[in-house]
Amino acid sequence: MNRFYRILIIFAVIITAATAGVTASAVTAYAAGKDVISSEEQFYDLFAKQIYDRDAFRYYNVENSSLLDSLYHLDLEEFACHYNPDEPLLSGCYLVYYLETVYTTYDSRGLKVMITFPYPKGNMDDHFAMMERLAQRLKGETDYDTILNVHDYLIENYEYDHRSSMENHTDIDGFKDGVMVCSGYGLATYYLLNEAGVETRIITGDGGGGLHMWNMVKLDGEWYNLDVTWDDQGGSYKTYKYFLKSDADFPDHTRQGGYNNANFNGMVSRKSYKHPFYMRRSTGIGALFLMVLVSAVIYFKYITASRKKQYQSKQAVGTVVEDGFDEWMKDNE
């Protein structure tokens, strides 16, 4: 999570240094032409596209001076909650983690937004292409299967970054090094599930007393909490304690900032998801049932084999007796 706050600090320094005001006469030049920006949400959609396209700078036409002033002092913390339901992969909640610095200014051509990126363009292009292929490979027959596949894949192939630096905050770092912190898990889950057609959100807040990221996923018309990070127990060992849970069954997680409001608090299903029978192996009752079932199968095979041997033995004895009786009859004729 440190990368995001480092971006905010750098951005604040840049904005403080660039304190020039915005004049009404300059606005007329920005408002001319097509695709005039009339709201912050519209700008966030286009700004997210700029990041995804890896454009170092882009001009925007803005409708009026008050909106221009707001965008000139771009609030990255608010942008970090931006979500585009029509194109979720073009959302600020994901792409803000792929910014290094942002600088805004203006001239006669409009509001100019300049970006530096933490990774070379080629590396980002390769990563997103790989994620698209992986998402299709993990796509299951149902949305439930897809969620389960992504959950298990990340846990079985990646580890939590326990290094003192804890520097892998994005999925691109995690996929490169094999280790990442909660934001890496959360970003990867968000990308893979949305790319596979499962509506997914990124959530940030407090997790066990520290900054944390997890996800919310929509399944069968209901939203559920999902924390892949905390289900990763190290190695390929995993649990499902934080898999498709209601708020009541999702302890030590508190949504904060733009995610702590009536809209989000009312989204989550009141009951945790009722898993298909084959997934109940992850619960205590399921594990016990599986052990009993396996034992019964082994016992059945043992009994069947024993009875078969007994039957074969009786057949052999019967054959010997019959042969002996035939010989006795011959001797006594």
C-alpha positions in Angstrom: 0.0 0.0 0.0 3.0 2.3 0.4 3.2 3.1 -3.4 -0.2 4.8 -3.4 0.6 7.1 -0.5 4.1 7.8 -2.0 2.2 9.0 -5.2 0.0 11.3 -3.1 3.0 12.9 -1.4 4.9 13.4 -4.7 1.7 14.8 -6.3 1.1 17.2 -3.4 4.6 18.6 -3.7 4.2 19.1 -7.4 0.8 20.8 -7.0 2.2 23.1 -4.3 5.0 24.2 -6.6 2.5 24.9 -9.4 0.2 27.4 -7.8 -0.8 29.4 -10.9 -4.5 30.3 -10.9 -7.0 29.5 -13.7 -8.5 32.4 -15.5 -11.9 32.5 -17.1 -10.5 33.7 -20.4 -8.3 30.6 -20.6 -11.3 28.4 -20.1 -12.9 29.4 -23.4 -10.0 27.8 -25.2 -10.5 24.6 -23.3 -14.2 24.4 -23.9 -13.9 24.7 -27.7 -14.1 21.6 -29.8 -15.5 18.1 -29.2 -15.5 15.8 -26.1 -15.7 18.7 -23.6 -15.3 17.5 -20.0 -18.4 18.3 -18.1 -17.9 16.2 -14.9 -15.2 14.7 -12.7 -16.5 11.2 -13.4 -16.1 11.8 -17.2 -12.6 13.1 -16.6 -11.7 10.1 -14.5 -12.9 7.7 -17.2 -10.6 9.4 -19.8 -7.7 9.8 -17.3 -7.9 6.1 -16.6 -7.7 5.4 -20.4 -4.6 7.6 -20.6 -2.9 5.5 -17.9 -4.0 2.2 -19.6 -2.7 3.5 -23.0 0.6 4.5 -21.3 0.3 8.1 -22.7 2.9 10.3 -21.0 0.7 13.4 -21.5 -2.7 14.3 -22.8 -4.8 17.5 -23.2 -8.4 17.7 -22.0 -11.1 20.3 -22.8 -13.0 21.4 -19.7 -16.4 22.9 -19.7 -16.1 25.6 -17.0 -13.7 27.3 -14.7 -14.8 25.7 -11.4 -14.5 22.2 -12.9 -11.1 23.1 -14.4 -9.9 24.3 -11.0 -11.0 21.0 -9.4 -9.3 18.9 -12.1 -6.2 21.1 -11.9 -5.9 20.1 -8.3 -6.5 16.5 -9.1 -7.5 14.4 -6.1 -5.7 11.0 -6.5 -7.3 9.6 -3.4 -10.7 10.2 -4.9 -9.5 8.8 -8.2 -8.4 5.7 -6.4 -12.1 4.9 -5.7 -13.1 5.5 -9.3 -14.9 2.5 -10.9 -16.1 2.3 -14.5 -18.8 -0.5 -14.5 -18.8 -0.6 -18.3 -15.1 -1.1 -18.6 -13.8 -2.1 -15.1 -10.2 -2.5 -16.3 -10.3 1.2 -17.1 -10.9 2.2 -13.5 -8.8 4.4 -11.2 -9.1 1.9 -8.4 -6.8 -0.4 -10.4 -4.8 1.9 -12.6 -3.8 4.4 -9.8 -1.2 1.8 -8.7 0.5 2.1 -12.1 1.3 5.8 -11.6 4.7 7.1 -10.4 4.0 10.9 -10.6 1.2 13.1 -12.0 1.6 16.8 -13.0 -1.2 19.1 -14.2 -0.9 22.4 -16.0 -2.8 24.3 -18.7 -2.2 26.3 -21.8 -4.2 27.4 -24.8 -4.8 23.8 -25.9 -6.4 22.8 -22.6 -5.7 21.1 -19.3 -2.5 19.1 -19.7 -2.0 16.0 -17.6 1.5 14.5 -17.6 2.4 11.1 -16.1 5.5 9.2 -15.3 5.1 5.4 -14.9 6.9 3.0 -12.6 7.5 0.5 -15.4 8.6 0.6 -19.0 5.7 0.6 -21.5 6.8 -2.7 -23.0 6.8 -4.4 -19.6 3.3 -3.1 -18.9 2.0 -4.2 -22.3 3.4 -7.7 -21.8 1.9 -8.0 -18.4 -1.6 -7.0 -19.4 -1.4 -9.3 -22.4 -0.3 -12.2 -20.1 -3.2 -11.4 -17.7 -5.7 -11.5 -20.5 -4.5 -15.0 -21.5 -4.4 -16.2 -17.9 -7.9 -14.9 -17.2 -9.3 -17.0 -20.1 -7.4 -20.0 -18.9 -8.9 -19.7 -15.4 -12.4 -19.1 -16.6 -14.7 -21.9 -15.4 -18.0 -23.3 -16.5 -19.7 -21.0 -13.9 -18.8 -17.8 -12.2 -18.3 -19.7 -9.0 -15.8 -22.0 -10.7 -14.0 -18.9 -12.1 -13.7 -17.3 -8.7 -12.5 -20.5 -7.1 -10.0 -21.0 -9.9 -8.5 -17.5 -9.5 -8.4 -17.8 -5.7 -6.6 -21.1 -5.8 -4.3 -20.2 -8.7 -2.9 -17.1 -6.9 -2.4 -19.0 -3.6 -0.7 -22.0 -5.2 1.6 -19.9 -7.4 2.5 -16.9 -5.3 3.6 -16.1 -1.8 3.1 -13.1 0.6 6.0 -10.7 0.5 7.4 -11.1 4.0 10.6 -9.2 3.2 11.4 -6.2 5.4 11.1 -3.9 2.3 7.7 -5.4 1.3 8.2 -3.6 -2.0 6.0 -5.7 -4.3 2.7 -3.7 -4.2 1.4 -4.5 -7.7 0.4 -7.6 -9.5 3.2 -6.9 -12.1 5.8 -7.1 -9.4 4.2 -10.1 -7.8 4.0 -12.1 -11.1 7.7 -11.2 -11.8 9.2 -12.1 -8.4 6.6 -14.6 -7.1 5.9 -12.6 -3.9 3.6 -9.6 -3.3 1.7 -7.9 -0.5 -2.1 -7.6 -0.1 -2.4 -5.0 -2.9 -0.7 -7.3 -5.3 -3.2 -10.1 -4.5 -6.1 -7.6 -4.7 -5.1 -6.1 -8.0 -4.5 -9.5 -9.6 -7.9 -10.8 -8.4 -9.6 -7.7 -9.7 -8.0 -7.9 -13.1 -8.4 -11.6 -13.6 -12.0 -11.9 -12.5 -13.2 -8.8 -14.4 -11.4 -10.0 -17.5 -13.1 -13.4 -17.1 -16.5 -11.7 -16.8 -17.0 -11.7 -13.0 -17.9 -8.2 -11.7 -15.3 -7.5 -9.0 -14.4 -4.4 -6.9 -11.2 -3.4 -5.0 -11.7 -2.5 -1.4 -9.2 -0.8 0.9 -9.4 -0.2 4.6 -8.2 -1.6 7.9 -7.3 -5.3 8.1 -6.2 -6.6 11.5 -5.0 -3.1 12.6 -3.1 -2.1 9.4 -3.7 -0.9 5.9 -5.1 -3.6 3.8 -6.7 -4.4 0.4 -9.2 -7.1 -0.4 -12.1 -7.6 -3.0 -15.8 -7.8 -3.4 -17.2 -10.1 -6.0 -20.7 -10.4 -7.5 -22.1 -13.9 -7.7 -25.7 -14.9 -8.5 -26.8 -11.3 -8.1 -25.2 -10.8 -4.7 -22.0 -9.2 -3.5 -19.6 -11.1 -1.3 -16.2 -10.3 0.4 -13.1 -12.1 -0.8 -9.6 -11.9 0.7 -7.2 -14.1 -1.2 -4.2 -12.7 0.8 -5.5 -14.0 4.1 -6.5 -17.3 2.7 -2.9 -17.9 1.6 -1.4 -19.9 4.4 2.0 -20.3 2.8 3.2 -22.7 0.1 0.3 -24.2 -1.7 -1.7 -24.5 1.6 -4.9 -22.5 1.5 -8.1 -22.0 3.4 -11.5 -20.6 2.4 -12.1 -18.7 5.6 -12.4 -15.4 3.7 -13.9 -16.8 0.6 -17.3 -15.4 -0.5 -18.3 -14.1 3.0 -20.9 -11.7 4.4 -19.7 -8.8 6.6 -20.7 -10.8 9.7 -18.5 -13.7 8.7 -15.6 -11.5 7.6 -13.8 -10.5 10.8 -11.1 -7.8 11.2 -11.9 -6.0 8.0 -13.2 -2.4 8.0 -13.8 -0.5 4.8 -12.4 3.0 5.0 -12.4 6.3 2.9 -14.6 6.2 -0.2 -15.5 2.5 0.5 -17.0 3.3 4.0 -20.4 4.6 3.1 -24.1 3.5 2.9 -23.7 2.4 -0.7 -20.9 -0.1 0.0 -22.2 -1.1 3.4 -25.5 -2.1 1.9 -24.1 -4.0 -1.0 -22.8 -7.1 0.7 -25.1 -10.1 1.1 -26.3 -10.6 4.6 -25.4 -14.3 4.4 -22.2 -15.9 3.2 -22.4 -17.9 0.0 -23.7 -21.4 0.3 -21.0 -23.4 -1.4 -21.6 -26.4 -3.7 -21.1 -29.8 -2.1 -17.7 -30.4 -3.5 -16.3 -27.2 -1.9 -17.4 -28.3 1.6 -14.3 -30.3 1.8 -12.7 -27.1 3.1 -14.8 -27.1 6.2 -14.4 -29.3 9.3 -17.6 -31.2 8.6 -16.7 -31.6 4.9 -13.2 -32.9 5.8 -14.7 -35.4 8.3 -17.3 -36.6 5.7 -14.5 -37.0 3.1 -12.4 -39.1 5.6 -15.5 -41.3 6.3 -16.2 -41.7 2.6 -12.7 -42.7 1.8 -12.6 -45.1 4.7 -15.8 -46.7 3.6 -14.5 -47.1 0.0 -11.3 -48.8 1.3 -13.3 -51.0 3.7 -15.7 -52.0 0.9 -12.8 -52.9 -1.4 -11.1 -54.9 1.5 -14.3 -56.8 2.2 -14.9 -57.5 -1.5 -11.4 -58.8 -1.9 -11.6 -61.0 1.2 -14.9 -62.6 0.1 -13.5 -63.2 -3.3 -10.6 -65.0 -1.8 -12.8 -67.0 0.5 -15.0 -68.0 -2.5 -12.0 -69.0 -4.5 -10.7 -71.1 -1.6 -14.0 -72.9 -1.2 -14.0 -73.6 -4.9 -10.5 -75.1 -4.7 -11.5 -77.3 -1.7 -14.6 -78.5 -3.4 -12.6 -79.5 -6.4 -10.1 -81.4 -4.3 -12.9 -83.2 -2.5 -14.7 -84.1 -5.7 -11.5 -85.4 -7.3 -10.8 -87.5 -4.2 -14.3 -88.9 -4.1 -14.1 -89.9 -7.8 -10.8 -91.8 -7.1 -12.3 -93.6 -4.1 -15.3 -94.7 -6.1 -13.0 -96.1 -8.8 -11.0 -98.0 -6.1 -14.1 -99.5 -4.6 -15.9 -100.6 -7.7 
